[in-house]
Amino acid sequence: MPANDFSGAIRSFLIKNMSGEVCTDVAWLKGGQVSLPADLEAINSALATPIAVDDVHPANFGPKAAEVVYWTTPKATVLLRIAKELRFGGGTTALSGEQRQTEQWHRKLLDFLELLGSWEPESEPSPNDYFQEKCIMYMVLVDLCPDDPQRDVVLRAYGNYLKETSREYKGRIEWILPVKLYLRVLRSKSDKVRRSSLDPWLTSSDGNLRIYGELALLTSFKN
């Protein structure tokens, strides 16, 4: 796609999103008057025709966004407690890598993965909140795993979950951001680990997922 066409598409998309129904508590509305978001400055510098205040015309003003506090439902609270035990072992000091390489810790990780996999969205305020919480928890486990073999088990489970939700969320920022974080973690891993973790995508009937997987295999990043 030519750069000007792409730039124009982004501009139209942003204007459309700021010109529909807008929550009254968005930061760029001051006293009912439109002021361009600060984040838009960097984007405007890359647009052939920058977005101006006069381009933004909210159709109407909706209620303030509801504030949702995560990890407060009964099932989410249990998951958070176990995740803390995996990190702190029941104390207040984080477990060392050596302590997280014991058979007992590994068994607890596998039990937690099974519990996480059986967690259903009906227990949370909304399916979107459940999706975000589950993605967050998978990334916490990725961070906790002390070595690649254990981390690969988590990454593979996470990759499967993102694959399962791709039909519902694909193309939406709620899905794309966790996918980017997942792929960013994989870039620093060995080719073997990446291929194993991406197998659910590489063998998917979804062409877009296969492309994501194949591109991830072409790139690597070493810290």
C-alpha positions, -999 to 999 in steps of 0.1 A, spaced: 0 0 0 14 34 -9 25 55 21 1 83 14 -29 59 12 -18 43 45 -14 76 61 -48 87 49 -64 55 62 -49 60 97 -61 96 97 -97 86 87 -97 58 113 -87 82 141 -112 109 132 -140 83 129 -132 70 164 -132 105 179 -163 115 161 -188 89 173 -202 85 208 -176 98 232 -174 92 270 -176 124 289 -145 117 309 -120 113 280 -89 134 286 -92 154 254 -127 168 263 -124 198 285 -157 214 295 -174 198 265 -148 213 242 -125 193 220 -88 196 224 -64 172 206 -50 144 227 -13 148 235 -5 114 220 -18 127 187 11 151 183 36 123 174 11 107 150 3 141 134 39 146 126 38 115 104 5 124 86 5 142 53 -25 161 65 -24 165 103 -56 161 123 -69 195 135 -95 203 162 -120 212 136 -118 177 121 -132 162 153 -170 164 159 -183 140 186 -218 128 176 -229 126 212 -216 122 247 -221 89 265 -217 81 302 -184 79 319 -165 46 314 -173 21 342 -143 15 365 -136 -22 368 -112 -35 394 -95 -68 383 -88 -98 405 -118 -92 429 -142 -119 418 -140 -152 438 -123 -172 410 -99 -144 400 -89 -139 436 -80 -176 439 -59 -174 407 -41 -142 420 -34 -159 453 -18 -189 436 2 -167 413 16 -149 443 25 -182 459 44 -191 427 64 -159 430 68 -156 467 62 -191 480 39 -179 508 64 -153 520 72 -117 511 105 -123 493 105 -134 457 117 -170 452 151 -174 435 155 -190 401 169 -221 419 139 -223 442 116 -222 411 134 -251 395 123 -277 420 99 -305 411 74 -292 436 74 -257 420 71 -272 385 41 -294 396 24 -263 411 30 -244 378 14 -272 358 -16 -274 382 -20 -236 379 -19 -238 341 -47 -264 342 -67 -242 365 -61 -212 343 -72 -231 312 -105 -242 329 -113 -206 340 -145 -194 322 -155 -158 313 -189 -161 331 -171 -155 364 -159 -121 354 -176 -87 349 -175 -90 311 -158 -113 285 -134 -84 276 -123 -81 312 -118 -119 314 -97 -118 283 -74 -91 296 -70 -108 330 -62 -142 314 -36 -126 290 -20 -108 320 -18 -140 340 -2 -159 311 25 -132 308 31 -133 346 38 -170 343 61 -164 313 81 -141 335 81 -165 365 94 -196 346 131 -201 354 141 -218 322 130 -223 285 115 -258 289 90 -246 315 85 -213 298 77 -231 265 49 -250 282 33 -217 292 40 -200 258 24 -229 240 -7 -227 262 -8 -189 257 -4 -193 220 -33 -218 219 -55 -194 239 -47 -165 215 -55 -188 186 -89 -198 202 -99 -161 207 -86 -149 173 -120 -153 156 -137 -131 182 -110 -105 187 -89 -105 156 -84 -70 142 -93 -55 176 -67 -37 197 -77 -60 227 -63 -89 208 -35 -73 189 -17 -59 219 -14 -93 237 -3 -109 205 25 -83 201 37 -89 237 36 -127 231 56 -124 199 81 -100 215 89 -125 242 94 -152 215 118 -131 195 145 -136 222 141 -174 222 159 -200 203 145 -212 169 135 -245 185 115 -228 213 98 -204 189 88 -232 165 74 -253 193 54 -224 209 41 -211 175 31 -246 163 -7 -239 171 -4 -209 148 17 -224 121 -7 -253 117 -38 -232 120 -64 -231 92 -65 -193 98 -42 -177 72 -36 -146 92 -24 -166 122 -1 -186 100 14 -153 87 19 -140 122 37 -172 131 59 -173 99 69 -137 104 79 -144 140 102 -171 128 119 -147 105 129 -123 132 148 -126 164 160 -102 190 188 -107 215 191 -85 245 
